[in-house]
């Protein structure tokens, strides 16, 4: 695909995004040169372990990074504008209206003293104006859309009266109430039980179909990614280390970290074997190793891997990897 | 894994039940009861790993604590090596406590932040009079090596370690007093996947080396498949299915087990499974539905399910299932025993 084609299909483009945290122990480069694009109607899975920078990437897109964190550079282009260059006032209009976000913990992201309906109305009135009456009927409509039973009654309930799954539905209703083009879902099902997770994932897929929005799904769960994402970007130590279509990534992972992750998870079927482990642990953002950031844990590492940073390069069509030795199996 | 029925269980529960009162106001009388664990009878055999799976609020953690007598039962009994724990004197109970240990879920809150790792691990040794002075330090070093930490870790504090390393410390602490039986309550669910594999392997190695018996409590069905010999599935305080690992994952019987397994996302985009998506939420354990507790969400429920509480009984293949549709006659054999014999013993259908 040429650059022009990519621009036409893509709705959001993140280029060389860099966000750092300035702490007493030094600068932690939590997000360090992340680039990706998001096409209309597609789901991009952003996968990685805790501390890899996936959530900070999401917060940076919406410019919600709190001090000591700071966006150091890069671009987030949405409909031809760079969000990082907007005034705070314009940015506020973008949040919720064009790009909405669903967080992991629905209890702590909902306002406990407002009814669920009121919280949806708030979003609608803020962005679209209109009467309280109109906003209320929109709230009921949204509650219905996200599969809330008895929406006319539930709009008047408070978050604590709902179960975790129902709260996450309310969060999604708020996020989608203004028809955003992009939905960022940060671990939307991590706090939920598997049977409820299945309901929420099904709901997101249905809504995406109906509303034609793009979803940036942030998760640590490779199973969730395999089921819902069209493309996947794997993050490690603040950088994307591999990106490909979901099919290609799972069928033929090229980065040793991606392979290690896939081999370390137990499966529901297939033969029983000892789990393979990735030795060591994820480095802190303040102490990323020089060269390839994965080299101290990598089984394929050689001297050159420690010498110089590795860039993300296309190894196959539509498949990029940040590894000098991507063509070595093992 | 048990080779024959003659093996005496290391732990057995009989009709174990725990209700928590729900009070309104400060001095209020109980207005309801949370039925956390309801009539659970099962046996854990020496050297095996019994997995307990279920969603939040199903009672799996409470069951683990009841077995260790960290909580007292409302009714029912726990037997350890044939002795009823409810009838033991304090001194005898102390001895039993040494032999049963627990590894907690959260390696951040289960280790005292003001104690050095060496003291944390050695504490039990001193309490139980198993070692003194230099012996403690030697044993701590040995335990640290066993869980893959360097001897210098003994001088450091818990906050200096990562989640995975803290869980290793928690495991060393549990093993210090040479237990025979360990309850592992969600030991890997707070950890990242790459670290999770390290801890799962460690638990398996230690079990092999020391001949331990595990009760492995988890919500992650894939992890349980990996580590357990037999699996108990809990729903609203009750065991609804108890089977060998291969039976349970190969051919789940209870409608809840089926739904649960089908809901797990599979890390393979080429696999598209038939999914049983359950409607509704798990009811609150303070308002358990009548009859079969699963009937309001069950895709197969019939009228009788609303009224009758199904017994945990053998559907004919040696496992135990609490479902009216799977077990035609509840009076089949010694129903309610809650123990699936080894798969080598083919069960005679009556």
Interface residues (C-beta under 8 A of the other chain):
Chain A: X49 X50 X163 X165 X166 X193 X194 X195 X196 X197 X198 X199 X201 X202 X220 X221 X222 X223 X224 X225 X226 X227 X246 X247 X250 X251 X260 X261 X262 X264 X265 X266 X267 X268 X269 X272 X274 X275 X276 X277 X278 X281 X282
Chain B: X55 X56 X162 X164 X165 X192 X193 X194 X195 X196 X197 X198 X200 X201 X204 X219 X221 X222 X223 X225 X226 X249 X259 X260 X261 X262 X263 X264 X265 X266 X267 X268 X269 X270 X275 X277 X278 X281 X282
